[in-house]
Amino acid sequence: MRRLIAHAAARMLAEDGSLDYGTAKRKAARQLGAPDSGNLPDNQQIEDALRSYQALYQADETRAQLALLRQTAIEYMERLADFDPHLTGAVLNGTAGRNTDITLQLFTDRQKDLEFLLMDMTTPYHAGEYRAGDAPARVYPRFVIDDPRAPVDLIVYPASELRNMKKLQADGSPRRLRLPQVRTLV
């Protein structure tokens, strides 16, 4: 049942893209008649199923979209270099699709300088908050740049938090990369 839910969730993520892993797997479980949380796959199983789906049904589209998103990420990382940008999420791990945002984590103690830089850009943006899933009491500034190629989601952390964050995913892949490593992905 977990495998069926993982593949149904992967299909939803690949075709819709507006869902997160948690929402997709709960929706898939309901559609398959298995709302019991004991049957839900973990995120790694969802990601594996998503990679399989994309390889079978969206290989060319996924490859082209991923190249565009990574190149856009590099452009923003270059502009935001003073704020220690790190690429994370689906654009990093290769599962980005047509509705995927680019997620950059910034590590700086100069948030006001970042806001001035964003105001100087010609691309519109909006500000908000980000609550980490593993520590919902912690709130971080968030800015979403409305780039026509893909929204660029900036989450701003204090510079000191980088050394306390996990470096690797459960499968051993990196959780985030700096600009020089991202350039090697393109």
KOLLOLO-663456 format. One record per atom (N, C-alpha, C, CB): residue number from 1; atom name; chain; x, y, z. Coordinates in pm, whole numbers, plus 50000, padded with zeros to 5 digits. Each point is the difference from the previous one (the first is absolute). Glycine has a CB too. Layout:
% residues N
PT NUM CA A X Y Z
...
//
This chain:
% residues 186
PT 1 N A 50082 49880 50000
PT 1 CA A 49918 50120 50000
PT 1 C A 50087 50127 50000
PT 1 CB A 49819 49872 50121
PT 2 N A 50291 50124 49955
PT 2 CA A 50089 50117 50002
PT 2 C A 50051 50033 49860
PT 2 CB A 50067 49942 50236
PT 3 N A 49971 49954 49690
PT 3 CA A 50052 50022 49866
PT 3 C A 49893 50059 49908
PT 3 CB A 50159 49809 50033
PT 4 N A 49718 50142 49978
PT 4 CA A 49890 50055 49920
PT 4 C A 49977 50147 50033
PT 4 CB A 49894 49772 49989
PT 5 N A 50106 50259 50140
PT 5 CA A 49981 50139 50043
PT 5 C A 50115 50087 49949
PT 5 CB A 49874 49921 50205
PT 6 N A 50248 50029 49806
PT 6 CA A 50117 50077 49954
PT 6 C A 49989 50031 49851
PT 6 CB A 50140 49891 50177
PT 7 N A 49820 50012 49742
PT 7 CA A 49990 50023 49856
PT 7 C A 49883 50091 49965
PT 7 CB A 50103 49776 49962
PT 8 N A 49786 50212 50109
PT 8 CA A 49887 50090 49976
PT 8 C A 50036 50143 50040
PT 8 CB A 49839 49809 50038
PT 9 N A 50230 50206 50073
PT 9 CA A 50045 50133 50044
PT 9 C A 50100 50058 49901
PT 9 CB A 49963 49935 50241
PT 10 N A 50127 49983 49708
PT 10 CA A 50100 50045 49903
PT 10 C A 49932 50050 49873
PT 10 CB A 50165 49836 50093
PT 11 N A 49733 50092 49862
PT 11 CA A 49925 50044 49881
PT 11 C A 49937 50136 50025
PT 11 CB A 49953 49762 49937
PT 12 N A 49987 50258 50180
PT 12 CA A 49940 50130 50033
PT 12 C A 50104 50110 50002
PT 12 CB A 49826 49883 50134
PT 13 N A 50288 50089 49926
PT 13 CA A 50107 50100 50008
PT 13 C A 50052 50035 49861
PT 13 CB A 50063 49914 50226
PT 14 N A 49953 49986 49689
PT 14 CA A 50054 50023 49866
PT 14 C A 49901 50075 49912
PT 14 CB A 50135 49792 50023
PT 15 N A 49738 50178 49990
PT 15 CA A 49901 50062 49913
PT 15 C A 49950 50133 50052
PT 15 CB A 49934 49775 49930
PT 16 N A 50056 50241 50201
PT 16 CA A 49947 50123 50057
PT 16 C A 50114 50091 50047
PT 16 CB A 49792 49879 50070
PT 17 N A 50293 50069 50013
PT 17 CA A 50116 50075 50046
PT 17 C A 49972 50099 50110
PT 17 CB A 50086 49973 49778
PT 18 N A 49788 50057 50251
PT 18 CA A 49970 50099 50103
PT 18 C A 49991 49936 50139
PT 18 CB A 49880 50135 49828
PT 19 N A 50126 49735 50178
PT 19 CA A 49989 49929 50127
PT 19 C A 50137 49979 50062
PT 19 CB A 49791 49887 49919
PT 20 N A 50211 50099 50214
PT 20 CA A 50123 49956 50066
PT 20 C A 49989 49849 50021
PT 20 CB A 50034 50227 50116
PT 21 N A 50075 49710 49923
PT 21 CA A 50002 49855 50016
PT 21 C A 49893 49952 50098
PT 21 CB A 50245 50002 49948
PT 22 N A 49742 50065 50165
PT 22 CA A 49905 49958 50103
PT 22 C A 49857 50003 49949
PT 22 CB A 50155 50085 50174
PT 23 N A 49807 50024 49762
PT 23 CA A 49865 50014 49947
PT 23 C A 49974 49897 49890
PT 23 CB A 50003 50245 50056
PT 24 N A 50095 49737 49857
PT 24 CA A 49984 49904 49889
PT 24 C A 49980 49858 50052
PT 24 CB A 50142 50146 49855
PT 25 N A 49936 49813 50246
PT 25 CA A 49985 49862 50047
PT 25 C A 49868 49980 50076
PT 25 CB A 50250 49982 50013
PT 26 N A 49704 50120 50060
PT 26 CA A 49871 49986 50068
PT 26 C A 49885 49995 49899
PT 26 CB A 50093 50123 50200
PT 27 N A 49915 49960 49697
PT 27 CA A 49897 50000 49895
PT 27 C A 50000 49867 49924
PT 27 CB A 50023 50250 49978
PT 28 N A 50096 49700 49990
PT 28 CA A 50011 49870 49931
PT 28 C A 49943 49888 50087
PT 28 CB A 50204 50082 49877
PT 29 N A 49824 49921 50251
PT 29 CA A 49948 49897 50091
PT 29 C A 49848 50002 50003
PT 29 CB A 50208 50017 50140
PT 30 N A 49734 50103 49867
PT 30 CA A 49853 50010 49999
PT 30 C A 49943 49945 49870
PT 30 CB A 50012 50202 50149
PT 31 N A 50049 49832 49738
PT 31 CA A 49951 49953 49870
PT 31 C A 50009 49848 49988
PT 31 CB A 50070 50217 49899
PT 32 N A 50030 49725 50166
PT 32 CA A 50017 49854 49994
PT 32 C A 49926 49928 50112
PT 32 CB A 50222 50036 49893
PT 33 N A 49704 50039 50189
PT 33 CA A 49923 49940 50108
PT 33 C A 50083 49955 50117
PT 33 CB A 49841 49930 49831
PT 34 N A 50273 50136 50192
PT 34 CA A 50089 49962 50110
PT 34 C A 50041 50123 50081
PT 34 CB A 50084 49804 49866
PT 35 N A 49819 50262 50198
PT 35 CA A 50035 50121 50075
PT 35 C A 50080 49973 50127
PT 35 CB A 49794 50100 49908
PT 36 N A 50225 49776 50129
PT 36 CA A 50076 49965 50119
PT 36 C A 50145 50049 49987
PT 36 CB A 49852 49799 50037
PT 37 N A 50194 50280 50056
PT 37 CA A 50134 50058 49991
PT 37 C A 50110 49894 50006
PT 37 CB A 49910 50207 50104
PT 38 N A 50059 49672 49939
PT 38 CA A 50099 49893 50004
PT 38 C A 50042 49953 49862
PT 38 CB A 49902 49930 50215
PT 39 N A 50018 50103 49683
PT 39 CA A 50032 49960 49863
PT 39 C A 50076 50105 49921
PT 39 CB A 49799 49860 50006
PT 40 N A 50223 50257 50052
PT 40 CA A 50062 50108 49924
PT 40 C A 50150 49975 49979
PT 40 CB A 49829 50159 50092
PT 41 N A 50217 49861 49786
PT 41 CA A 50143 49984 49971
PT 41 C A 50078 50119 50055
PT 41 CB A 49946 49866 49793
PT 42 N A 50184 50116 50224
PT 42 CA A 50081 50114 50043
PT 42 C A 50037 50084 49878
PT 42 CB A 50092 49867 50197
PT 43 N A 49967 50248 49826
PT 43 CA A 50031 50092 49890
PT 43 C A 50100 49941 49901
PT 43 CB A 49955 50190 50155
PT 44 N A 50136 49727 49892
PT 44 CA A 50097 49939 49909
PT 44 C A 49929 49907 49902
PT 44 CB A 50179 50015 50176
PT 45 N A 49720 49910 49871
PT 45 CA A 49924 49913 49911
PT 45 C A 49923 50082 49897
PT 45 CB A 49980 49829 50185
PT 46 N A 49966 50285 49857
PT 46 CA A 49928 50089 49908
PT 46 C A 50098 50053 49895
PT 46 CB A 49834 50064 50183
PT 47 N A 50282 49980 49862
PT 47 CA A 50099 50056 49907
PT 47 C A 50046 49895 49899
PT 47 CB A 50075 50160 50180
PT 48 N A 49947 49718 49864
PT 48 CA A 50039 49892 49909
PT 48 C A 49891 49973 49896
PT 48 CB A 50139 49897 50183
PT 49 N A 49736 50102 49863
PT 49 CA A 49888 49978 49909
PT 49 C A 49986 50117 49903
PT 49 CB A 49882 49863 50176
PT 50 N A 50143 50259 49871
PT 50 CA A 49993 50118 49913
PT 50 C A 50108 49994 49892
PT 50 CB A 49907 50134 50192
PT 51 N A 50213 49825 49847
PT 51 CA A 50107 49985 49900
PT 51 C A 49961 49896 49894
PT 51 CB A 50172 50062 50175
PT 52 N A 49769 49828 49867
PT 52 CA A 49957 49896 49906
PT 52 C A 49893 50053 49906
PT 52 CB A 50055 49824 50170
PT 53 N A 49846 50245 49884
PT 53 CA A 49891 50055 49920
PT 53 C A 50055 50097 49896
PT 53 CB A 49841 49974 50193
PT 54 N A 50246 50118 49854
PT 54 CA A 50057 50099 49907
PT 54 C A 50084 49933 49892
PT 54 CB A 50001 50168 50185
PT 55 N A 50073 49730 49850
PT 55 CA A 50083 49929 49901
PT 55 C A 49913 49932 49894
PT 55 CB A 50176 49965 50176
PT 56 N A 49709 49982 49866
PT 56 CA A 49912 49929 49907
PT 56 C A 49914 50093 49915
PT 56 CB A 49996 49813 50161
PT 57 N A 49947 50290 49901
PT 57 CA A 49898 50080 49932
PT 57 C A 50041 50143 49967
PT 57 CB A 49838 49860 50118
PT 58 N A 50265 50191 49947
PT 58 CA A 50034 50142 49981
PT 58 C A 50150 50023 49984
PT 58 CB A 49799 50058 50133
PT 59 N A 50272 49848 49812
PT 59 CA A 50147 50007 49997
PT 59 C A 50050 50127 49931
PT 59 CB A 50007 49752 49999
PT 60 N A 49948 50276 49881
PT 60 CA A 50049 50117 49926
PT 60 C A 49957 50129 50068
PT 60 CB A 49992 49868 49787
PT 61 N A 49882 50137 50251
PT 61 CA A 49948 50120 50066
PT 61 C A 50073 50026 50132
PT 61 CB A 49775 49959 49894
PT 62 N A 50246 49936 50185
PT 62 CA A 50067 50015 50129
PT 62 C A 50144 50047 49980
PT 62 CB A 49854 49820 50097
PT 63 N A 50215 50124 49808
PT 63 CA A 50139 50037 49974
PT 63 C A 50010 50148 49960
PT 63 CB A 50051 49762 49930
PT 64 N A 49863 50282 49979
PT 64 CA A 50002 50139 49954
PT 64 C A 49961 50096 50113
PT 64 CB A 49944 49922 49768
PT 65 N A 49952 50042 50306
PT 65 CA A 49954 50086 50110
PT 65 C A 50105 50010 50109
PT 65 CB A 49764 49936 49950
PT 66 N A 50299 49953 50082
PT 66 CA A 50103 49999 50103
PT 66 C A 50119 50087 49959
PT 66 CB A 49928 49769 50068
PT 67 N A 50112 50225 49806
PT 67 CA A 50111 50084 49952
PT 67 C A 49964 50148 50012
PT 67 CB A 50071 49817 49841
PT 68 N A 49807 50220 50120
PT 68 CA A 49955 50139 50012
PT 68 C A 49999 50046 50145
PT 68 CB A 49862 49971 49794
PT 69 N A 50083 49946 50294
PT 69 CA A 49991 50037 50142
PT 69 C A 50138 50012 50064
PT 69 CB A 49778 49885 50011
PT 70 N A 50312 50026 49955
PT 70 CA A 50135 50007 50057
PT 70 C A 50075 50122 49949
PT 70 CB A 50004 49750 50018
PT 71 N A 49979 50283 49856
PT 71 CA A 50066 50120 49946
PT 71 C A 49942 50126 50065
PT 71 CB A 50041 49880 49780
PT 72 N A 49828 50123 50241
PT 72 CA A 49937 50113 50068
PT 72 C A 50050 50009 50144
PT 72 CB A 49796 49977 49854
PT 73 N A 50216 49909 50212
PT 73 CA A 50052 49998 50137
PT 73 C A 50141 50058 50005
PT 73 CB A 49859 49798 50051
PT 74 N A 50224 50165 49853
PT 74 CA A 50137 50052 49996
PT 74 C A 49999 50152 49986
PT 74 CB A 50081 49784 49896
PT 75 N A 49833 50268 50017
PT 75 CA A 49991 50145 49983
PT 75 C A 49966 50070 50132
PT 75 CB A 49929 49964 49762
PT 76 N A 49973 49982 50310
PT 76 CA A 49962 50062 50127
PT 76 C A 50108 49979 50107
PT 76 CB A 49758 49964 49942
PT 77 N A 50305 49921 50058
PT 77 CA A 50106 49977 50098
PT 77 C A 50116 50097 49977
PT 77 CB A 49935 49757 50014
PT 78 N A 50094 50276 49860
PT 78 CA A 50103 50098 49971
PT 78 C A 49960 50139 50050
PT 78 CB A 50068 49866 49799
PT 79 N A 49806 50172 50180
PT 79 CA A 49951 50130 50046
PT 79 C A 49997 50009 50152
PT 79 CB A 49865 50018 49793
PT 80 N A 50113 49869 50272
PT 80 CA A 49985 49996 50146
PT 80 C A 50126 49946 50069
PT 80 CB A 49754 49968 49970
PT 81 N A 50357 50035 49962
PT 81 CA A 50124 49939 50050
PT 81 C A 50042 50053 50137
PT 81 CB A 50070 49971 49764
PT 82 N A 49899 50153 50268
PT 82 CA A 50038 50058 50130
PT 82 C A 49923 49939 50117
PT 82 CB A 50055 50211 49881
PT 83 N A 49844 49709 50090
PT 83 CA A 49914 49946 50105
PT 83 C A 50013 49847 50012
PT 83 CB A 49841 50190 49962
PT 84 N A 50268 49755 49988
PT 84 CA A 50032 49857 50009
PT 84 C A 49884 49911 49955
PT 84 CB A 50156 50054 50187
PT 85 N A 49804 49957 49685
PT 85 CA A 49886 49920 49952
PT 85 C A 50034 49852 49981
PT 85 CB A 49915 50204 49887
PT 86 N A 49988 49712 50143
PT 86 CA A 50011 49855 49982
PT 86 C A 49874 49953 49927
PT 86 CB A 50143 49973 50211
PT 87 N A 49874 49948 49684
PT 87 CA A 49888 49940 49929
PT 87 C A 49956 49876 50076
PT 87 CB A 50082 50089 49777
PT 88 N A 49788 49893 50234
PT 88 CA A 49944 49883 50067
PT 88 C A 49871 49959 49930
PT 88 CB A 50103 50070 50221
PT 89 N A 49841 49819 49819
PT 89 CA A 49870 49959 49948
PT 89 C A 50006 49924 49869
PT 89 CB A 49907 50194 50114
PT 90 N A 49981 49809 49813
PT 90 CA A 49983 49921 49878
PT 90 C A 50095 50041 49887
PT 90 CB A 49764 49969 50065
PT 91 N A 50274 50158 49930
PT 91 CA A 50092 50043 49895
PT 91 C A 50139 49941 50026
PT 91 CB A 49869 50215 49968
PT 92 N A 50166 49771 50157
PT 92 CA A 50127 49937 50035
PT 92 C A 49996 49849 49976
PT 92 CB A 50040 50179 50170
PT 93 N A 49856 49755 49881
PT 93 CA A 50000 49853 49994
PT 93 C A 49956 49943 49866
PT 93 CB A 49954 50004 50241
PT 94 N A 50005 50082 49665
PT 94 CA A 49969 49953 49865
PT 94 C A 49858 49958 49976
PT 94 CB A 50229 49931 49992
PT 95 N A 49680 50093 50102
PT 95 CA A 49860 49960 49980
PT 95 C A 49910 50117 49964
PT 95 CB A 50038 49816 50161
PT 96 N A 50021 50297 49802
PT 96 CA A 49922 50119 49966
PT 96 C A 49917 49975 49874
PT 96 CB A 50175 50147 50105
PT 97 N A 49704 49906 49898
PT 97 CA A 49909 49989 49886
PT 97 C A 49954 50136 49954
PT 97 CB A 49926 49777 50081
PT 98 N A 49964 50224 49846
PT 98 CA A 49955 50125 49937
PT 98 C A 49950 50104 50099
PT 98 CB A 49942 49866 49803
PT 99 N A 50017 50097 50315
PT 99 CA A 49947 50098 50096
PT 99 C A 50088 50015 50124
PT 99 CB A 49772 49944 49918
PT 100 N A 50355 50026 50069
PT 100 CA A 50090 50000 50114
PT 100 C A 50060 50137 50024
PT 100 CB A 50050 49761 49956
PT 101 N A 49953 50280 50170
PT 101 CA A 50069 50122 50040
PT 101 C A 50148 49969 50018
PT 101 CB A 49792 50090 50113
PT 102 N A 50290 50011 49874
PT 102 CA A 50142 49990 50032
PT 102 C A 50014 50042 50146
PT 102 CB A 50077 50048 49757
PT 103 N A 49981 49869 50326
PT 103 CA A 50015 50032 50141
PT 103 C A 50146 50027 50032
PT 103 CB A 49800 49859 50057
PT 104 N A 50225 50262 49993
PT 104 CA A 50133 50038 50043
PT 104 C A 49997 50032 50149
PT 104 CB A 50056 50089 49770
PT 105 N A 50036 49853 50302
PT 105 CA A 50017 50033 50141
PT 105 C A 50115 50101 50007
PT 105 CB A 49915 49770 50081
PT 106 N A 50059 50341 49987
PT 106 CA A 50102 50104 50018
PT 106 C A 50042 50000 50146
PT 106 CB A 49905 50140 49811
PT 107 N A 50224 49875 50212
PT 107 CA A 50053 50001 50137
PT 107 C A 50072 50133 50021
PT 107 CB A 50025 49745 50004
PT 108 N A 49908 50344 50067
PT 108 CA A 50053 50135 50018
PT 108 C A 49945 50063 50127
PT 108 CB A 50022 50024 49752
PT 109 N A 50053 50070 50300
PT 109 CA A 49953 50081 50111
PT 109 C A 49966 50141 49951
PT 109 CB A 50140 49865 50162
PT 110 N A 49859 50152 49705
PT 110 CA A 49974 50131 49939
PT 110 C A 49871 49996 49919
PT 110 CB A 50247 50046 49992
PT 111 N A 49643 49924 50073
PT 111 CA A 49872 49988 49932
PT 111 C A 49957 50131 49935
PT 111 CB A 49936 49823 50162
PT 112 N A 50091 50289 49902
PT 112 CA A 49961 50130 49943
PT 112 C A 50072 50025 49868
PT 112 CB A 49959 50089 50230
PT 113 N A 50169 49873 49761
PT 113 CA A 50074 50015 49874
PT 113 C A 49936 49915 49890
PT 113 CB A 50212 50045 50129
PT 114 N A 49742 49837 49908
PT 114 CA A 49930 49913 49905
PT 114 C A 49872 50069 49951
PT 114 CB A 50095 49795 50114
PT 115 N A 49830 50262 49977
PT 115 CA A 49875 50067 49962
PT 115 C A 50028 50118 49907
PT 115 CB A 49897 49930 50217
PT 116 N A 50208 50146 49808
PT 116 CA A 50037 50110 49911
PT 116 C A 50035 49947 49861
PT 116 CB A 50083 50134 50196
PT 117 N A 49990 49756 49798
PT 117 CA A 50035 49940 49872
PT 117 C A 49874 49956 49925
PT 117 CB A 50221 49924 50096
PT 118 N A 49687 50013 49974
PT 118 CA A 49875 49955 49937
PT 118 C A 49919 50119 49947
PT 118 CB A 49997 49800 50153
PT 119 N A 50002 50310 49922
PT 119 CA A 49927 50119 49955
PT 119 C A 50064 50059 49874
PT 119 CB A 49932 50047 50237
PT 120 N A 50200 49937 49749
PT 120 CA A 50070 50053 49882
PT 120 C A 49980 49914 49876
PT 120 CB A 50167 50098 50153
PT 121 N A 49792 49777 49865
PT 121 CA A 49975 49912 49886
PT 121 C A 49872 50044 49929
PT 121 CB A 50118 49806 50116
PT 122 N A 49877 50170 49755
PT 122 CA A 49880 50038 49925
PT 122 C A 49890 49895 50010
PT 122 CB A 50145 50127 49844
PT 123 N A 49888 49755 50205
PT 123 CA A 49903 49891 50012
PT 123 C A 49921 50017 50129
PT 123 CB A 50149 49845 49867
PT 124 N A 49718 50149 50126
PT 124 CA A 49921 50014 50122
PT 124 C A 50022 49882 50096
PT 124 CB A 49829 50129 49868
PT 125 N A 50149 49897 50259
PT 125 CA A 50013 49896 50102
PT 125 C A 49900 50030 50111
PT 125 CB A 50246 49963 49945
PT 126 N A 49733 49940 50142
PT 126 CA A 49919 50024 50119
PT 126 C A 50066 49932 50119
PT 126 CB A 49788 50017 49862
PT 127 N A 50185 50037 50254
PT 127 CA A 50063 49953 50124
PT 127 C A 49899 49918 50081
PT 127 CB A 50154 50201 50004
PT 128 N A 49901 49709 50076
PT 128 CA A 49917 49917 50086
PT 128 C A 50085 49935 50107
PT 128 CB A 49840 49959 49812
PT 129 N A 50109 49930 50239
PT 129 CA A 50071 49926 50105
PT 129 C A 50010 49854 49960
PT 129 CB A 49918 50160 50177
PT 130 N A 50185 49774 49874
PT 130 CA A 50019 49857 49979
PT 130 C A 50012 49934 50136
PT 130 CB A 50114 50037 49777
PT 131 N A 49809 49858 50243
PT 131 CA A 50009 49921 50123
PT 131 C A 50056 49864 49963
PT 131 CB A 49804 50124 50108
PT 132 N A 50307 49842 49954
PT 132 CA A 50063 49871 49972
PT 132 C A 49910 49888 50049
PT 132 CB A 50229 50103 50019
PT 133 N A 49757 49791 49899
PT 133 CA A 49913 49888 50035
PT 133 C A 50045 49927 50125
PT 133 CB A 49950 49975 49762
PT 134 N A 50180 50017 50262
PT 134 CA A 50050 49929 50118
PT 134 C A 50004 50088 50124
PT 134 CB A 50133 49857 49848
PT 135 N A 49853 50275 50135
PT 135 CA A 50000 50093 50114
PT 135 C A 49902 50114 49969
PT 135 CB A 50242 49942 50059
PT 136 N A 49626 50030 49945
PT 136 CA A 49902 50101 49958
PT 136 C A 49999 50127 50085
PT 136 CB A 49864 49813 49918
PT 137 N A 50197 50182 50199
PT 137 CA A 50005 50120 50083
PT 137 C A 50101 50101 49945
PT 137 CB A 49935 49862 50200
PT 138 N A 50159 50092 49720
PT 138 CA A 50101 50087 49940
PT 138 C A 49944 50062 49873
PT 138 CB A 50187 49861 50099
PT 139 N A 49820 50269 49892
PT 139 CA A 49949 50073 49884
PT 139 C A 50116 50074 49934
PT 139 CB A 49771 50025 50108
PT 140 N A 50238 49962 49759
PT 140 CA A 50107 50064 49924
PT 140 C A 49938 50090 49893
PT 140 CB A 50155 49804 50042
PT 141 N A 49914 50305 49923
PT 141 CA A 49952 50085 49891
PT 141 C A 50003 49923 49868
PT 141 CB A 50082 50206 50122
PT 142 N A 49820 49825 49795
PT 142 CA A 49989 49933 49870
PT 142 C A 49963 50105 49896
PT 142 CB A 49931 49779 50108
PT 143 N A 50132 50214 49778
PT 143 CA A 49969 50088 49889
PT 143 C A 49981 49912 49877
PT 143 CB A 50132 50195 50100
PT 144 N A 49764 49834 49823
PT 144 CA A 49976 49925 49877
PT 144 C A 50008 50098 49884
PT 144 CB A 49853 49828 50119
PT 145 N A 50245 50149 49794
PT 145 CA A 50020 50084 49882
PT 145 C A 49915 49943 49888
PT 145 CB A 50236 50065 50072
PT 146 N A 49683 50019 49866
PT 146 CA A 49908 49955 49895
PT 146 C A 50067 50002 49863
PT 146 CB A 49808 50086 50134
PT 147 N A 50295 49834 49850
PT 147 CA A 50069 49990 49872
PT 147 C A 49907 49927 49902
PT 147 CB A 50231 49998 50112
PT 148 N A 49758 50048 49763
PT 148 CA A 49909 49934 49905
PT 148 C A 50041 49856 49966
PT 148 CB A 49953 50225 49906
PT 149 N A 50173 49739 50112
PT 149 CA A 50044 49863 49971
PT 149 C A 49958 49903 50110
PT 149 CB A 50195 50092 49873
PT 150 N A 49810 49956 50252
PT 150 CA A 49958 49919 50116
PT 150 C A 50012 50089 50123
PT 150 CB A 50076 49780 49892
PT 151 N A 49832 50206 50202
PT 151 CA A 50015 50075 50125
PT 151 C A 50129 49959 50071
PT 151 CB A 49749 50017 50022
PT 152 N A 50319 50081 50038
PT 152 CA A 50123 49974 50073
PT 152 C A 49971 50027 50147
PT 152 CB A 50148 50063 49801
PT 153 N A 49854 49831 50277
PT 153 CA A 49966 50003 50142
PT 153 C A 50128 50017 50081
PT 153 CB A 49795 49853 49962
PT 154 N A 50218 50260 50108
PT 154 CA A 50117 50028 50082
PT 154 C A 49963 49986 50147
PT 154 CB A 50093 50155 49824
PT 155 N A 49976 49759 50247
PT 155 CA A 49979 49984 50144
PT 155 C A 50127 50048 50068
PT 155 CB A 49838 49802 49971
PT 156 N A 50147 50292 50120
PT 156 CA A 50116 50067 50061
PT 156 C A 50023 49947 50141
PT 156 CB A 49956 50207 49861
PT 157 N A 50161 49735 50159
PT 157 CA A 50041 49947 50129
PT 157 C A 50114 50085 50055
PT 157 CB A 49929 49767 49934
PT 158 N A 50085 50239 50198
PT 158 CA A 50119 50063 50056
PT 158 C A 50125 49923 49953
PT 158 CB A 49868 50081 50204
PT 159 N A 50241 49991 49775
PT 159 CA A 50123 49938 49949
PT 159 C A 50046 49884 50088
PT 159 CB A 50065 50220 49901
PT 160 N A 49916 49791 50227
PT 160 CA A 50048 49898 50094
PT 160 C A 49924 49868 49990
PT 160 CB A 50067 50184 50151
PT 161 N A 49813 49815 49789
PT 161 CA A 49920 49877 49995
PT 161 C A 50050 49898 49899
PT 161 CB A 49808 50136 50068
PT 162 N A 50272 49907 49836
PT 162 CA A 50047 49907 49897
PT 162 C A 50076 49883 50060
PT 162 CB A 50011 50189 49840
PT 163 N A 50075 49837 50257
PT 163 CA A 50081 49891 50055
PT 163 C A 49918 49902 50084
PT 163 CB A 50194 50157 50002
PT 164 N A 49685 49881 50039
PT 164 CA A 49916 49911 50080
PT 164 C A 49903 49918 49915
PT 164 CB A 50019 50163 50185
PT 165 N A 49971 49868 49685
PT 165 CA A 49904 49929 49914
PT 165 C A 50061 49872 49946
PT 165 CB A 49895 50219 49938
PT 166 N A 50017 49684 50038
PT 166 CA A 50045 49874 49941
PT 166 C A 50056 50026 49861
PT 166 CB A 49828 49871 50133
PT 167 N A 50281 50060 49836
PT 167 CA A 50065 50018 49871
PT 167 C A 49949 49904 49894
PT 167 CB A 50200 50080 50121
PT 168 N A 49755 49801 49921
PT 168 CA A 49962 49896 49905
PT 168 C A 49855 49957 50016
PT 168 CB A 50236 49923 50000
PT 169 N A 49705 50031 49890
PT 169 CA A 49868 49938 50001
PT 169 C A 50014 49858 50055
PT 169 CB A 49921 50142 49801
PT 170 N A 49969 49790 50218
PT 170 CA A 50002 49862 50047
PT 170 C A 50073 49907 49903
PT 170 CB A 49784 50043 50120
PT 171 N A 50211 49989 49750
PT 171 CA A 50066 49916 49900
PT 171 C A 50147 50035 49979
PT 171 CB A 49780 49976 49889
PT 172 N A 50272 50120 50188
PT 172 CA A 50140 50038 49990
PT 172 C A 50028 50115 49904
PT 172 CB A 50052 49768 50055
PT 173 N A 49847 50279 49874
PT 173 CA A 50018 50115 49909
PT 173 C A 49999 50130 50081
PT 173 CB A 49891 49872 49809
PT 174 N A 50169 50234 50138
PT 174 CA A 50005 50126 50075
PT 174 C A 49864 50066 50011
PT 174 CB A 50234 50030 49922
PT 175 N A 49740 50033 50190
PT 175 CA A 49876 50075 50021
PT 175 C A 50003 50136 49932
PT 175 CB A 49972 49881 50217
PT 176 N A 50148 50175 49768
PT 176 CA A 50014 50132 49942
PT 176 C A 50138 50012 49937
PT 176 CB A 49840 50099 50168
PT 177 N A 50171 49986 49729
PT 177 CA A 50128 50023 49934
PT 177 C A 50023 50149 49981
PT 177 CB A 49983 49777 49884
PT 178 N A 50144 50262 50125
PT 178 CA A 50040 50137 49970
PT 178 C A 50017 50016 49849
PT 178 CB A 50115 50021 50226
PT 179 N A 49903 50103 49732
PT 179 CA A 50008 50034 49859
PT 179 C A 50104 49919 49921
PT 179 CB A 49928 50226 50065
PT 180 N A 50195 49758 49980
PT 180 CA A 50096 49923 49918
PT 180 C A 49954 49857 49972
PT 180 CB A 50181 50138 50097
PT 181 N A 49756 49797 50000
PT 181 CA A 49950 49863 49979
PT 181 C A 49878 49999 49908
PT 181 CB A 50087 49935 50227
PT 182 N A 49829 50168 49783
PT 182 CA A 49881 50006 49914
PT 182 C A 50042 50017 49854
PT 182 CB A 49864 50098 50189
PT 183 N A 50240 49979 49787
PT 183 CA A 50048 50019 49862
PT 183 C A 50039 49867 49936
PT 183 CB A 50081 50229 50062
PT 184 N A 49968 49677 50018
PT 184 CA A 50039 49870 49944
PT 184 C A 49879 49915 49961
PT 184 CB A 50205 50009 50140
PT 185 N A 49677 50025 49907
PT 185 CA A 49878 49926 49968
PT 185 C A 49945 50034 49861
PT 185 CB A 49948 49992 50243
PT 186 N A 50091 50124 49705
PT 186 CA A 49943 50048 49872
PT 186 C A 50078 49943 49883
PT 186 CB A 49921 50212 50110
//
